[in-house]
Amino acid sequence: MSPLSDALQTKEQLQLQSYLELHGMNRSQVREDLLSLVGEQGGIFTADDLIALAKERGVSISSSSVYSGIELFVKVGILLPLPMGLAGTLVRTALCRGKTLALCRHCGAALLYRNGPTMSELEMVTPPRYSDTTPMLIYWGVCPQCHRRKRR
């Protein structure tokens, strides 16, 4: 794993730990295992992706634990559920900074792209009151695969 990934995972572990302490909840091995699986995700993923990865790694986590863990991680601010018909898709909140979400209007694929100038301009705008969510730009477009198919 890269040092950046390690730093993000450490930050997410601290976020989870402080949330659990604040709300009088216990740390558990299942939550820790699930958080490490989430930490391996570098883009957009679903609960099914986490379940498959857990099976591949030999980690014993039930489907219901994955779904309840995801719900907890969304409350903590570690995961961001994606909008606009992408039900069930998630992305790590820490990976959204400076990114744009592009949705393909042909195949429905969701891709994260770096977006420096536009995001820095957007971040100057004060976020809505009582909200600590990370702003993300969402565009409808055409993914590279559909674009290549259309040109043929």
Secondary structure, 3 states (H helix, E strand, C coil): CCHHHHHHHHHHHHHHHHHHHHCCCCCCHHHHHHHHHHHCCCCCEEHHHHHHHHHHHCCCCCHHHHHHHHHHHHHHCCEEECCCCCCCEEEEHHHCCCEEEEEECCCCCEEEEECHHHHHHHHCCCCCCCCCCCCCEEEEECCHHHHHHHHC
